[in-house]
Amino acid sequence: MNDKIRSYLPMTETAFYILLTLQKVRYGYGIMQDVESLTKGRIKLGAGTIYGSLSRMEKDGLIKVVGEENRRKSYIATELGSELLREEIARISEQYHNAMQMEGINDEQH
């Protein structure tokens, strides 16, 4: 993984949720709806945020356009984007397990 892609780590929640939702084909508005649903309304992505992020991620090779209809583009994560997401999930998982260990909580209880 190159340094440009490593610059995404640790990922912002916006980038994380965009890549997470783009494991399947989605368009911008669909991504915004999915993220809001997944986070139970905690994160509401605005159009400026989402389209700026999509543009950057496409330029960096993390996602690609797979269709366009009536100026509505559909995107999906590339293998590189999926690899980055897996690395971030592993990083978050390590943090979670370490926090549970420090708090004396057995992961299997949760």
Gaussian input, Z-matrix of N, CA and C with variables (Angstrom, degrees):
# hf/3-21g

backbone

0 1
 N
 C     1     B1
 C     2     B2     1     A1
 N     3     B3     2     A2     1     D1
 C     4     B4     3     A3     2     D2
 C     5     B5     4     A4     3     D3
 N     6     B6     5     A5     4     D4
 C     7     B7     6     A6     5     D5
 C     8     B8     7     A7     6     D6
 N     9     B9     8     A8     7     D7
 C    10    B10     9     A9     8     D8
 C    11    B11    10    A10     9     D9
 N    12    B12    11    A11    10    D10
 C    13    B13    12    A12    11    D11
 C    14    B14    13    A13    12    D12
 N    15    B15    14    A14    13    D13
 C    16    B16    15    A15    14    D14
 C    17    B17    16    A16    15    D15
 N    18    B18    17    A17    16    D16
 C    19    B19    18    A18    17    D17
 C    20    B20    19    A19    18    D18
 N    21    B21    20    A20    19    D19
 C    22    B22    21    A21    20    D20
 C    23    B23    22    A22    21    D21
 N    24    B24    23    A23    22    D22
 C    25    B25    24    A24    23    D23
 C    26    B26    25    A25    24    D24
 N    27    B27    26    A26    25    D25
 C    28    B28    27    A27    26    D26
 C    29    B29    28    A28    27    D27
 N    30    B30    29    A29    28    D28
 C    31    B31    30    A30    29    D29
 C    32    B32    31    A31    30    D30
 N    33    B33    32    A32    31    D31
 C    34    B34    33    A33    32    D32
 C    35    B35    34    A34    33    D33
 N    36    B36    35    A35    34    D34
 C    37    B37    36    A36    35    D35
 C    38    B38    37    A37    36    D36
 N    39    B39    38    A38    37    D37
 C    40    B40    39    A39    38    D38
 C    41    B41    40    A40    39    D39
 N    42    B42    41    A41    40    D40
 C    43    B43    42    A42    41    D41
 C    44    B44    43    A43    42    D42
 N    45    B45    44    A44    43    D43
 C    46    B46    45    A45    44    D44
 C    47    B47    46    A46    45    D45
 N    48    B48    47    A47    46    D46
 C    49    B49    48    A48    47    D47
 C    50    B50    49    A49    48    D48
 N    51    B51    50    A50    49    D49
 C    52    B52    51    A51    50    D50
 C    53    B53    52    A52    51    D51
 N    54    B54    53    A53    52    D52
 C    55    B55    54    A54    53    D53
 C    56    B56    55    A55    54    D54
 N    57    B57    56    A56    55    D55
 C    58    B58    57    A57    56    D56
 C    59    B59    58    A58    57    D57
 N    60    B60    59    A59    58    D58
 C    61    B61    60    A60    59    D59
 C    62    B62    61    A61    60    D60
 N    63    B63    62    A62    61    D61
 C    64    B64    63    A63    62    D62
 C    65    B65    64    A64    63    D63
 N    66    B66    65    A65    64    D64
 C    67    B67    66    A66    65    D65
 C    68    B68    67    A67    66    D66
 N    69    B69    68    A68    67    D67
 C    70    B70    69    A69    68    D68
 C    71    B71    70    A70    69    D69
 N    72    B72    71    A71    70    D70
 C    73    B73    72    A72    71    D71
 C    74    B74    73    A73    72    D72
 N    75    B75    74    A74    73    D73
 C    76    B76    75    A75    74    D74
 C    77    B77    76    A76    75    D75
 N    78    B78    77    A77    76    D76
 C    79    B79    78    A78    77    D77
 C    80    B80    79    A79    78    D78
 N    81    B81    80    A80    79    D79
 C    82    B82    81    A81    80    D80
 C    83    B83    82    A82    81    D81
 N    84    B84    83    A83    82    D82
 C    85    B85    84    A84    83    D83
 C    86    B86    85    A85    84    D84
 N    87    B87    86    A86    85    D85
 C    88    B88    87    A87    86    D86
 C    89    B89    88    A88    87    D87
 N    90    B90    89    A89    88    D88
 C    91    B91    90    A90    89    D89
 C    92    B92    91    A91    90    D90
 N    93    B93    92    A92    91    D91
 C    94    B94    93    A93    92    D92
 C    95    B95    94    A94    93    D93
 N    96    B96    95    A95    94    D94
 C    97    B97    96    A96    95    D95
 C    98    B98    97    A97    96    D96
 N    99    B99    98    A98    97    D97
 C   100   B100    99    A99    98    D98
 C   101   B101   100   A100    99    D99
 N   102   B102   101   A101   100   D100
 C   103   B103   102   A102   101   D101
 C   104   B104   103   A103   102   D102
 N   105   B105   104   A104   103   D103
 C   106   B106   105   A105   104   D104
 C   107   B107   106   A106   105   D105
 N   108   B108   107   A107   106   D106
 C   109   B109   108   A108   107   D107
 C   110   B110   109   A109   108   D108
 N   111   B111   110   A110   109   D109
 C   112   B112   111   A111   110   D110
 C   113   B113   112   A112   111   D111
 N   114   B114   113   A113   112   D112
 C   115   B115   114   A114   113   D113
 C   116   B116   115   A115   114   D114
 N   117   B117   116   A116   115   D115
 C   118   B118   117   A117   116   D116
 C   119   B119   118   A118   117   D117
 N   120   B120   119   A119   118   D118
 C   121   B121   120   A120   119   D119
 C   122   B122   121   A121   120   D120
 N   123   B123   122   A122   121   D121
 C   124   B124   123   A123   122   D122
 C   125   B125   124   A124   123   D123
 N   126   B126   125   A125   124   D124
 C   127   B127   126   A126   125   D125
 C   128   B128   127   A127   126   D126
 N   129   B129   128   A128   127   D127
 C   130   B130   129   A129   128   D128
 C   131   B131   130   A130   129   D129
 N   132   B132   131   A131   130   D130
 C   133   B133   132   A132   131   D131
 C   134   B134   133   A133   132   D132
 N   135   B135   134   A134   133   D133
 C   136   B136   135   A135   134   D134
 C   137   B137   136   A136   135   D135
 N   138   B138   137   A137   136   D136
 C   139   B139   138   A138   137   D137
 C   140   B140   139   A139   138   D138
 N   141   B141   140   A140   139   D139
 C   142   B142   141   A141   140   D140
 C   143   B143   142   A142   141   D141
 N   144   B144   143   A143   142   D142
 C   145   B145   144   A144   143   D143
 C   146   B146   145   A145   144   D144
 N   147   B147   146   A146   145   D145
 C   148   B148   147   A147   146   D146
 C   149   B149   148   A148   147   D147
 N   150   B150   149   A149   148   D148
 C   151   B151   150   A150   149   D149
 C   152   B152   151   A151   150   D150
 N   153   B153   152   A152   151   D151
 C   154   B154   153   A153   152   D152
 C   155   B155   154   A154   153   D153
 N   156   B156   155   A155   154   D154
 C   157   B157   156   A156   155   D155
 C   158   B158   157   A157   156   D156
 N   159   B159   158   A158   157   D157
 C   160   B160   159   A159   158   D158
 C   161   B161   160   A160   159   D159
 N   162   B162   161   A161   160   D160
 C   163   B163   162   A162   161   D161
 C   164   B164   163   A163   162   D162
 N   165   B165   164   A164   163   D163
 C   166   B166   165   A165   164   D164
 C   167   B167   166   A166   165   D165
 N   168   B168   167   A167   166   D166
 C   169   B169   168   A168   167   D167
 C   170   B170   169   A169   168   D168
 N   171   B171   170   A170   169   D169
 C   172   B172   171   A171   170   D170
 C   173   B173   172   A172   171   D171
 N   174   B174   173   A173   172   D172
 C   175   B175   174   A174   173   D173
 C   176   B176   175   A175   174   D174
 N   177   B177   176   A176   175   D175
 C   178   B178   177   A177   176   D176
 C   179   B179   178   A178   177   D177
 N   180   B180   179   A179   178   D178
 C   181   B181   180   A180   179   D179
 C   182   B182   181   A181   180   D180
 N   183   B183   182   A182   181   D181
 C   184   B184   183   A183   182   D182
 C   185   B185   184   A184   183   D183
 N   186   B186   185   A185   184   D184
 C   187   B187   186   A186   185   D185
 C   188   B188   187   A187   186   D186
 N   189   B189   188   A188   187   D187
 C   190   B190   189   A189   188   D188
 C   191   B191   190   A190   189   D189
 N   192   B192   191   A191   190   D190
 C   193   B193   192   A192   191   D191
 C   194   B194   193   A193   192   D192
 N   195   B195   194   A194   193   D193
 C   196   B196   195   A195   194   D194
 C   197   B197   196   A196   195   D195
 N   198   B198   197   A197   196   D196
 C   199   B199   198   A198   197   D197
 C   200   B200   199   A199   198   D198
 N   201   B201   200   A200   199   D199
 C   202   B202   201   A201   200   D200
 C   203   B203   202   A202   201   D201
 N   204   B204   203   A203   202   D202
 C   205   B205   204   A204   203   D203
 C   206   B206   205   A205   204   D204
 N   207   B207   206   A206   205   D205
 C   208   B208   207   A207   206   D206
 C   209   B209   208   A208   207   D207
 N   210   B210   209   A209   208   D208
 C   211   B211   210   A210   209   D209
 C   212   B212   211   A211   210   D210
 N   213   B213   212   A212   211   D211
 C   214   B214   213   A213   212   D212
 C   215   B215   214   A214   213   D213
 N   216   B216   215   A215   214   D214
 C   217   B217   216   A216   215   D215
 C   218   B218   217   A217   216   D216
 N   219   B219   218   A218   217   D217
 C   220   B220   219   A219   218   D218
 C   221   B221   220   A220   219   D219
 N   222   B222   221   A221   220   D220
 C   223   B223   222   A222   221   D221
 C   224   B224   223   A223   222   D222
 N   225   B225   224   A224   223   D223
 C   226   B226   225   A225   224   D224
 C   227   B227   226   A226   225   D225
 N   228   B228   227   A227   226   D226
 C   229   B229   228   A228   227   D227
 C   230   B230   229   A229   228   D228
 N   231   B231   230   A230   229   D229
 C   232   B232   231   A231   230   D230
 C   233   B233   232   A232   231   D231
 N   234   B234   233   A233   232   D232
 C   235   B235   234   A234   233   D233
 C   236   B236   235   A235   234   D234
 N   237   B237   236   A236   235   D235
 C   238   B238   237   A237   236   D236
 C   239   B239   238   A238   237   D237
 N   240   B240   239   A239   238   D238
 C   241   B241   240   A240   239   D239
 C   242   B242   241   A241   240   D240
 N   243   B243   242   A242   241   D241
 C   244   B244   243   A243   242   D242
 C   245   B245   244   A244   243   D243
 N   246   B246   245   A245   244   D244
 C   247   B247   246   A246   245   D245
 C   248   B248   247   A247   246   D246
 N   249   B249   248   A248   247   D247
 C   250   B250   249   A249   248   D248
 C   251   B251   250   A250   249   D249
 N   252   B252   251   A251   250   D250
 C   253   B253   252   A252   251   D251
 C   254   B254   253   A253   252   D252
 N   255   B255   254   A254   253   D253
 C   256   B256   255   A255   254   D254
 C   257   B257   256   A256   255   D255
 N   258   B258   257   A257   256   D256
 C   259   B259   258   A258   257   D257
 C   260   B260   259   A259   258   D258
 N   261   B261   260   A260   259   D259
 C   262   B262   261   A261   260   D260
 C   263   B263   262   A262   261   D261
 N   264   B264   263   A263   262   D262
 C   265   B265   264   A264   263   D263
 C   266   B266   265   A265   264   D264
 N   267   B267   266   A266   265   D265
 C   268   B268   267   A267   266   D266
 C   269   B269   268   A268   267   D267
 N   270   B270   269   A269   268   D268
 C   271   B271   270   A270   269   D269
 C   272   B272   271   A271   270   D270
 N   273   B273   272   A272   271   D271
 C   274   B274   273   A273   272   D272
 C   275   B275   274   A274   273   D273
 N   276   B276   275   A275   274   D274
 C   277   B277   276   A276   275   D275
 C   278   B278   277   A277   276   D276
 N   279   B279   278   A278   277   D277
 C   280   B280   279   A279   278   D278
 C   281   B281   280   A280   279   D279
 N   282   B282   281   A281   280   D280
 C   283   B283   282   A282   281   D281
 C   284   B284   283   A283   282   D282
 N   285   B285   284   A284   283   D283
 C   286   B286   285   A285   284   D284
 C   287   B287   286   A286   285   D285
 N   288   B288   287   A287   286   D286
 C   289   B289   288   A288   287   D287
 C   290   B290   289   A289   288   D288
 N   291   B291   290   A290   289   D289
 C   292   B292   291   A291   290   D290
 C   293   B293   292   A292   291   D291
 N   294   B294   293   A293   292   D292
 C   295   B295   294   A294   293   D293
 C   296   B296   295   A295   294   D294
 N   297   B297   296   A296   295   D295
 C   298   B298   297   A297   296   D296
 C   299   B299   298   A298   297   D297
 N   300   B300   299   A299   298   D298
 C   301   B301   300   A300   299   D299
 C   302   B302   301   A301   300   D300
 N   303   B303   302   A302   301   D301
 C   304   B304   303   A303   302   D302
 C   305   B305   304   A304   303   D303
 N   306   B306   305   A305   304   D304
 C   307   B307   306   A306   305   D305
 C   308   B308   307   A307   306   D306
 N   309   B309   308   A308   307   D307
 C   310   B310   309   A309   308   D308
 C   311   B311   310   A310   309   D309
 N   312   B312   311   A311   310   D310
 C   313   B313   312   A312   311   D311
 C   314   B314   313   A313   312   D312
 N   315   B315   314   A314   313   D313
 C   316   B316   315   A315   314   D314
 C   317   B317   316   A316   315   D315
 N   318   B318   317   A317   316   D316
 C   319   B319   318   A318   317   D317
 C   320   B320   319   A319   318   D318
 N   321   B321   320   A320   319   D319
 C   322   B322   321   A321   320   D320
 C   323   B323   322   A322   321   D321
 N   324   B324   323   A323   322   D322
 C   325   B325   324   A324   323   D323
 C   326   B326   325   A325   324   D324
 N   327   B327   326   A326   325   D325
 C   328   B328   327   A327   326   D326
 C   329   B329   328   A328   327   D327

   B1=1.4610
   B2=1.5247
   B3=1.3191
   B4=1.4602
   B5=1.5330
   B6=1.3385
   B7=1.4645
   B8=1.5203
   B9=1.3342
   B10=1.4697
   B11=1.5247
   B12=1.3061
   B13=1.4648
   B14=1.5243
   B15=1.3228
   B16=1.4695
   B17=1.5225
   B18=1.3334
   B19=1.4610
   B20=1.5294
   B21=1.3240
   B22=1.4679
   B23=1.5386
   B24=1.3259
   B25=1.4671
   B26=1.5291
   B27=1.3154
   B28=1.4594
   B29=1.5165
   B30=1.3099
   B31=1.4570
   B32=1.5244
   B33=1.3216
   B34=1.4570
   B35=1.5307
   B36=1.3021
   B37=1.4637
   B38=1.5242
   B39=1.3192
   B40=1.4604
   B41=1.5216
   B42=1.3193
   B43=1.4673
   B44=1.5233
   B45=1.3312
   B46=1.4623
   B47=1.5220
   B48=1.3176
   B49=1.4579
   B50=1.5250
   B51=1.3113
   B52=1.4693
   B53=1.5237
   B54=1.3312
   B55=1.4700
   B56=1.5244
   B57=1.3203
   B58=1.4573
   B59=1.5287
   B60=1.3226
   B61=1.4603
   B62=1.5199
   B63=1.3266
   B64=1.4622
   B65=1.5290
   B66=1.3195
   B67=1.4482
   B68=1.5326
   B69=1.3388
   B70=1.4653
   B71=1.5204
   B72=1.3080
   B73=1.4694
   B74=1.5267
   B75=1.3180
   B76=1.4596
   B77=1.5238
   B78=1.3011
   B79=1.4514
   B80=1.5248
   B81=1.3242
   B82=1.4566
   B83=1.5059
   B84=1.3340
   B85=1.4563
   B86=1.5240
   B87=1.3251
   B88=1.4663
   B89=1.5142
   B90=1.3266
   B91=1.4675
   B92=1.5260
   B93=1.3347
   B94=1.4667
   B95=1.5269
   B96=1.3255
   B97=1.4611
   B98=1.5267
   B99=1.3360
   B100=1.4667
   B101=1.5269
   B102=1.3199
   B103=1.4685
   B104=1.5276
   B105=1.3043
   B106=1.4728
   B107=1.5307
   B108=1.3225
   B109=1.4606
   B110=1.5305
   B111=1.3324
   B112=1.4720
   B113=1.5210
   B114=1.3283
   B115=1.4623
   B116=1.5335
   B117=1.3296
   B118=1.4677
   B119=1.5296
   B120=1.3377
   B121=1.4551
   B122=1.5204
   B123=1.3269
   B124=1.4702
   B125=1.5266
   B126=1.3359
   B127=1.4608
   B128=1.5217
   B129=1.3259
   B130=1.4662
   B131=1.5184
   B132=1.3119
   B133=1.4568
   B134=1.5205
   B135=1.3096
   B136=1.4534
   B137=1.5134
   B138=1.3265
   B139=1.4661
   B140=1.5240
   B141=1.3228
   B142=1.4613
   B143=1.5154
   B144=1.3195
   B145=1.4674
   B146=1.5193
   B147=1.3196
   B148=1.4605
   B149=1.5202
   B150=1.3292
   B151=1.4591
   B152=1.5243
   B153=1.3170
   B154=1.4625
   B155=1.5202
   B156=1.3361
   B157=1.4670
   B158=1.5189
   B159=1.3318
   B160=1.4679
   B161=1.5179
   B162=1.3201
   B163=1.4628
   B164=1.5243
   B165=1.3212
   B166=1.4714
   B167=1.5268
   B168=1.3223
   B169=1.4601
   B170=1.5233
   B171=1.3171
   B172=1.4684
   B173=1.5278
   B174=1.3258
   B175=1.4657
   B176=1.5353
   B177=1.3345
   B178=1.4638
   B179=1.5341
   B180=1.3294
   B181=1.4618
   B182=1.5140
   B183=1.3371
   B184=1.4663
   B185=1.5260
   B186=1.3142
   B187=1.4611
   B188=1.5190
   B189=1.3326
   B190=1.4625
   B191=1.5218
   B192=1.3126
   B193=1.4592
   B194=1.5219
   B195=1.3276
   B196=1.4650
   B197=1.5213
   B198=1.3191
   B199=1.4498
   B200=1.5137
   B201=1.3131
   B202=1.4558
   B203=1.5231
   B204=1.3275
   B205=1.4542
   B206=1.5226
   B207=1.3132
   B208=1.4668
   B209=1.5327
   B210=1.3107
   B211=1.4780
   B212=1.5251
   B213=1.3168
   B214=1.4601
   B215=1.5246
   B216=1.3319
   B217=1.4620
   B218=1.5170
   B219=1.3206
   B220=1.4643
   B221=1.5205
   B222=1.3234
   B223=1.4552
   B224=1.5214
   B225=1.3274
   B226=1.4600
   B227=1.5258
   B228=1.3225
   B229=1.4596
   B230=1.5222
   B231=1.3269
   B232=1.4632
   B233=1.5231
   B234=1.3136
   B235=1.4660
   B236=1.5275
   B237=1.3339
   B238=1.4702
   B239=1.5301
   B240=1.3359
   B241=1.4570
   B242=1.5163
   B243=1.3139
   B244=1.4689
   B245=1.5201
   B246=1.3372
   B247=1.4674
   B248=1.5266
   B249=1.3154
   B250=1.4619
   B251=1.5273
   B252=1.3139
   B253=1.4641
   B254=1.5230
   B255=1.3288
   B256=1.4657
   B257=1.5206
   B258=1.3371
   B259=1.4668
   B260=1.5214
   B261=1.3215
   B262=1.4611
   B263=1.5252
   B264=1.3185
   B265=1.4690
   B266=1.5267
   B267=1.3274
   B268=1.4643
   B269=1.5306
   B270=1.3345
   B271=1.4657
   B272=1.5312
   B273=1.3236
   B274=1.4638
   B275=1.5250
   B276=1.3184
   B277=1.4621
   B278=1.5295
   B279=1.3305
   B280=1.4635
   B281=1.5285
   B282=1.3254
   B283=1.4635
   B284=1.5265
   B285=1.3014
   B286=1.4621
   B287=1.5214
   B288=1.3369
   B289=1.4634
   B290=1.5258
   B291=1.3209
   B292=1.4625
   B293=1.5249
   B294=1.3178
   B295=1.4670
   B296=1.5239
   B297=1.3185
   B298=1.4679
   B299=1.5254
   B300=1.3272
   B301=1.4618
   B302=1.5289
   B303=1.3117
   B304=1.4708
   B305=1.5333
   B306=1.2958
   B307=1.4629
   B308=1.5255
   B309=1.3388
   B310=1.4558
   B311=1.5123
   B312=1.3161
   B313=1.4569
   B314=1.5234
   B315=1.2909
   B316=1.4605
   B317=1.5224
   B318=1.3425
   B319=1.4707
   B320=1.5292
   B321=1.3327
   B322=1.4528
   B323=1.5251
   B324=1.3195
   B325=1.4702
   B326=1.5121
   B327=1.3501
   B328=1.4723
   B329=1.4913
   A1=107.34
   A2=115.96
   A3=118.97
   A4=112.09
   A5=114.87
   A6=120.75
   A7=112.66
   A8=116.97
   A9=119.61
   A10=109.96
   A11=116.24
   A12=120.50
   A13=109.83
   A14=117.53
   A15=120.45
   A16=111.74
   A17=116.49
   A18=119.45
   A19=111.13
   A20=117.63
   A21=121.11
   A22=111.62
   A23=116.82
   A24=120.72
   A25=111.34
   A26=120.94
   A27=123.73
   A28=110.48
   A29=115.77
   A30=120.88
   A31=111.73
   A32=114.32
   A33=119.02
   A34=106.73
   A35=116.35
   A36=118.51
   A37=110.88
   A38=116.86
   A39=120.17
   A40=110.42
   A41=117.50
   A42=121.15
   A43=110.80
   A44=116.81
   A45=121.30
   A46=110.87
   A47=116.55
   A48=119.54
   A49=112.74
   A50=117.65
   A51=119.14
   A52=109.28
   A53=117.27
   A54=119.38
   A55=111.53
   A56=116.94
   A57=120.26
   A58=110.72
   A59=117.11
   A60=119.46
   A61=111.86
   A62=117.34
   A63=120.40
   A64=113.33
   A65=117.46
   A66=119.38
   A67=108.94
   A68=115.01
   A69=122.96
   A70=106.76
   A71=116.98
   A72=121.39
   A73=109.74
   A74=115.02
   A75=122.09
   A76=108.79
   A77=116.48
   A78=121.82
   A79=107.52
   A80=117.22
   A81=122.24
   A82=115.20
   A83=117.13
   A84=119.82
   A85=110.97
   A86=116.81
   A87=121.18
   A88=111.74
   A89=116.89
   A90=121.32
   A91=108.92
   A92=116.73
   A93=120.81
   A94=110.42
   A95=117.35
   A96=121.37
   A97=111.46
   A98=116.57
   A99=120.62
   A100=111.64
   A101=116.21
   A102=119.99
   A103=109.81
   A104=116.94
   A105=119.68
   A106=110.32
   A107=116.45
   A108=121.01
   A109=111.44
   A110=116.90
   A111=121.03
   A112=112.34
   A113=116.24
   A114=120.55
   A115=112.37
   A116=115.87
   A117=122.25
   A118=111.64
   A119=114.86
   A120=121.01
   A121=115.51
   A122=117.11
   A123=120.14
   A124=111.38
   A125=116.61
   A126=120.81
   A127=108.25
   A128=114.87
   A129=121.77
   A130=106.71
   A131=115.70
   A132=120.93
   A133=110.68
   A134=115.86
   A135=120.28
   A136=110.61
   A137=115.46
   A138=120.95
   A139=111.44
   A140=118.00
   A141=121.06
   A142=111.95
   A143=115.86
   A144=121.24
   A145=110.74
   A146=116.06
   A147=119.41
   A148=111.80
   A149=117.07
   A150=118.08
   A151=111.93
   A152=118.18
   A153=120.58
   A154=110.88
   A155=116.11
   A156=120.81
   A157=111.59
   A158=117.12
   A159=120.35
   A160=110.90
   A161=116.71
   A162=120.87
   A163=111.01
   A164=116.24
   A165=120.55
   A166=110.67
   A167=116.83
   A168=120.30
   A169=111.60
   A170=116.53
   A171=119.67
   A172=109.99
   A173=116.49
   A174=121.20
   A175=110.89
   A176=116.60
   A177=121.13
   A178=113.22
   A179=117.19
   A180=120.33
   A181=115.61
   A182=117.10
   A183=120.20
   A184=112.05
   A185=115.61
   A186=121.69
   A187=108.29
   A188=115.77
   A189=119.24
   A190=109.21
   A191=114.46
   A192=121.29
   A193=107.30
   A194=116.32
   A195=120.05
   A196=112.19
   A197=116.90
   A198=120.04
   A199=110.58
   A200=114.92
   A201=119.70
   A202=107.89
   A203=114.71
   A204=120.36
   A205=107.99
   A206=117.05
   A207=121.65
   A208=111.80
   A209=116.05
   A210=123.69
   A211=113.04
   A212=117.40
   A213=121.97
   A214=108.09
   A215=115.69
   A216=120.76
   A217=110.77
   A218=114.98
   A219=121.55
   A220=107.75
   A221=116.05
   A222=122.65
   A223=110.68
   A224=114.54
   A225=121.89
   A226=107.15
   A227=116.16
   A228=120.70
   A229=109.65
   A230=115.87
   A231=121.14
   A232=107.97
   A233=117.24
   A234=120.49
   A235=110.09
   A236=116.23
   A237=120.36
   A238=110.60
   A239=116.42
   A240=120.12
   A241=112.08
   A242=116.74
   A243=121.03
   A244=111.19
   A245=116.73
   A246=121.03
   A247=109.97
   A248=116.53
   A249=120.93
   A250=110.39
   A251=117.33
   A252=121.23
   A253=110.76
   A254=118.01
   A255=120.69
   A256=111.38
   A257=116.93
   A258=120.01
   A259=111.43
   A260=116.19
   A261=119.86
   A262=110.96
   A263=118.14
   A264=120.90
   A265=110.05
   A266=117.72
   A267=121.26
   A268=110.59
   A269=116.85
   A270=120.97
   A271=110.71
   A272=116.33
   A273=120.46
   A274=110.56
   A275=116.58
   A276=121.56
   A277=110.74
   A278=116.13
   A279=120.17
   A280=110.49
   A281=116.37
   A282=119.92
   A283=110.95
   A284=116.63
   A285=121.59
   A286=110.38
   A287=117.10
   A288=120.50
   A289=111.59
   A290=117.26
   A291=120.36
   A292=111.11
   A293=117.15
   A294=120.93
   A295=110.52
   A296=116.74
   A297=120.25
   A298=110.24
   A299=116.92
   A300=121.48
   A301=110.62
   A302=116.27
   A303=120.27
   A304=111.36
   A305=116.79
   A306=121.21
   A307=111.69
   A308=116.76
   A309=120.79
   A310=113.46
   A311=115.63
   A312=120.80
   A313=108.50
   A314=116.55
   A315=121.69
   A316=108.15
   A317=117.32
   A318=122.19
   A319=111.79
   A320=116.70
   A321=119.55
   A322=112.37
   A323=117.28
   A324=121.02
   A325=110.37
   A326=117.76
   A327=121.60
   A328=111.66
   D1=132.28
   D2=-175.35
   D3=-82.13
   D4=167.76
   D5=-176.23
   D6=-62.33
   D7=-34.80
   D8=179.44
   D9=-61.59
   D10=-42.52
   D11=-179.76
   D12=-72.26
   D13=-39.54
   D14=176.74
   D15=-60.45
   D16=-24.02
   D17=-179.98
   D18=-64.26
   D19=-16.48
   D20=176.71
   D21=-75.45
   D22=-17.22
   D23=-176.86
   D24=-94.27
   D25=136.08
   D26=-10.23
   D27=-67.70
   D28=148.89
   D29=-174.62
   D30=-78.86
   D31=148.87
   D32=170.09
   D33=-72.64
   D34=158.73
   D35=176.78
   D36=-61.51
   D37=-36.80
   D38=178.95
   D39=-59.08
   D40=-52.28
   D41=-179.45
   D42=-62.41
   D43=-42.10
   D44=179.69
   D45=-58.14
   D46=-51.76
   D47=-176.88
   D48=-69.68
   D49=-31.77
   D50=175.35
   D51=-63.38
   D52=-50.33
   D53=179.70
   D54=-63.77
   D55=-37.84
   D56=179.13
   D57=-61.44
   D58=-47.04
   D59=-179.37
   D60=-70.62
   D61=-26.72
   D62=-178.26
   D63=-85.64
   D64=19.73
   D65=168.95
   D66=-73.97
   D67=-12.86
   D68=170.78
   D69=-127.75
   D70=158.23
   D71=-179.27
   D72=-63.37
   D73=129.46
   D74=178.52
   D75=-144.73
   D76=157.96
   D77=170.98
   D78=-109.60
   D79=168.85
   D80=-171.63
   D81=-51.00
   D82=-51.89
   D83=-178.20
   D84=-64.34
   D85=-37.04
   D86=177.00
   D87=-62.84
   D88=-38.18
   D89=176.95
   D90=-62.41
   D91=-47.04
   D92=-178.94
   D93=-58.82
   D94=-42.93
   D95=179.47
   D96=-65.91
   D97=-43.79
   D98=-179.14
   D99=-63.17
   D100=-43.56
   D101=-179.35
   D102=-63.90
   D103=-44.06
   D104=179.31
   D105=-61.69
   D106=-41.29
   D107=179.21
   D108=-66.73
   D109=-47.82
   D110=-179.53
   D111=-59.15
   D112=-37.72
   D113=-176.75
   D114=-94.99
   D115=10.85
   D116=179.75
   D117=52.52
   D118=39.99
   D119=176.12
   D120=85.87
   D121=-3.31
   D122=-179.12
   D123=-66.10
   D124=-37.01
   D125=179.20
   D126=-116.06
   D127=121.98
   D128=175.47
   D129=-122.13
   D130=106.68
   D131=-178.48
   D132=-80.92
   D133=129.84
   D134=175.05
   D135=-84.34
   D136=163.58
   D137=-178.21
   D138=-59.15
   D139=-43.03
   D140=-179.81
   D141=-61.25
   D142=-42.68
   D143=179.80
   D144=-65.08
   D145=-49.21
   D146=-174.92
   D147=-66.49
   D148=-44.92
   D149=-175.65
   D150=-74.28
   D151=-30.59
   D152=173.04
   D153=-64.93
   D154=-43.98
   D155=178.45
   D156=-65.22
   D157=-43.58
   D158=179.47
   D159=-61.40
   D160=-41.33
   D161=179.86
   D162=-62.30
   D163=-46.83
   D164=179.92
   D165=-64.43
   D166=-44.95
   D167=-178.30
   D168=-65.63
   D169=-35.84
   D170=176.85
   D171=-66.58
   D172=-45.03
   D173=179.41
   D174=-60.32
   D175=-35.91
   D176=-178.45
   D177=-85.89
   D178=0.19
   D179=175.52
   D180=81.86
   D181=16.85
   D182=-179.92
   D183=-86.67
   D184=-26.41
   D185=178.18
   D186=-137.32
   D187=164.79
   D188=176.34
   D189=-142.26
   D190=154.19
   D191=175.67
   D192=-80.19
   D193=130.64
   D194=-179.98
   D195=-116.62
   D196=-2.49
   D197=177.50
   D198=-174.72
   D199=158.30
   D200=176.90
   D201=-149.01
   D202=127.42
   D203=179.93
   D204=-140.96
   D205=124.57
   D206=-178.23
   D207=51.36
   D208=46.86
   D209=179.46
   D210=65.10
   D211=11.16
   D212=177.71
   D213=-102.65
   D214=111.39
   D215=-178.63
   D216=-88.38
   D217=142.26
   D218=173.02
   D219=-106.56
   D220=139.98
   D221=-175.88
   D222=-124.97
   D223=159.63
   D224=170.09
   D225=-148.35
   D226=152.15
   D227=177.02
   D228=-69.41
   D229=142.82
   D230=173.02
   D231=-83.03
   D232=174.71
   D233=176.05
   D234=-59.66
   D235=-39.39
   D236=178.21
   D237=-62.20
   D238=-43.12
   D239=178.07
   D240=-63.61
   D241=-40.61
   D242=178.36
   D243=-66.56
   D244=-37.23
   D245=177.00
   D246=-63.76
   D247=-43.82
   D248=178.02
   D249=-61.32
   D250=-42.91
   D251=178.40
   D252=-61.60
   D253=-43.07
   D254=178.58
   D255=-61.88
   D256=-40.08
   D257=177.44
   D258=-62.94
   D259=-41.07
   D260=179.88
   D261=-68.71
   D262=-39.25
   D263=177.14
   D264=-62.24
   D265=-40.82
   D266=177.63
   D267=-63.44
   D268=-40.36
   D269=179.32
   D270=-64.72
   D271=-45.08
   D272=179.45
   D273=-65.64
   D274=-40.07
   D275=178.86
   D276=-60.91
   D277=-43.09
   D278=177.68
   D279=-60.67
   D280=-43.74
   D281=178.49
   D282=-60.93
   D283=-44.81
   D284=-179.68
   D285=-60.49
   D286=-49.97
   D287=-178.27
   D288=-64.07
   D289=-39.29
   D290=177.28
   D291=-64.55
   D292=-40.88
   D293=178.75
   D294=-64.19
   D295=-42.56
   D296=179.28
   D297=-64.25
   D298=-39.61
   D299=178.88
   D300=-64.03
   D301=-44.82
   D302=-178.84
   D303=-67.28
   D304=-30.20
   D305=179.15
   D306=-86.44
   D307=-3.28
   D308=179.44
   D309=72.20
   D310=26.09
   D311=-179.24
   D312=-102.01
   D313=128.52
   D314=177.23
   D315=-76.68
   D316=121.90
   D317=-179.06
   D318=-52.80
   D319=-34.00
   D320=-175.72
   D321=-71.55
   D322=-13.24
   D323=176.05
   D324=-76.91
   D325=-15.56
   D326=-175.88
   D327=-111.97

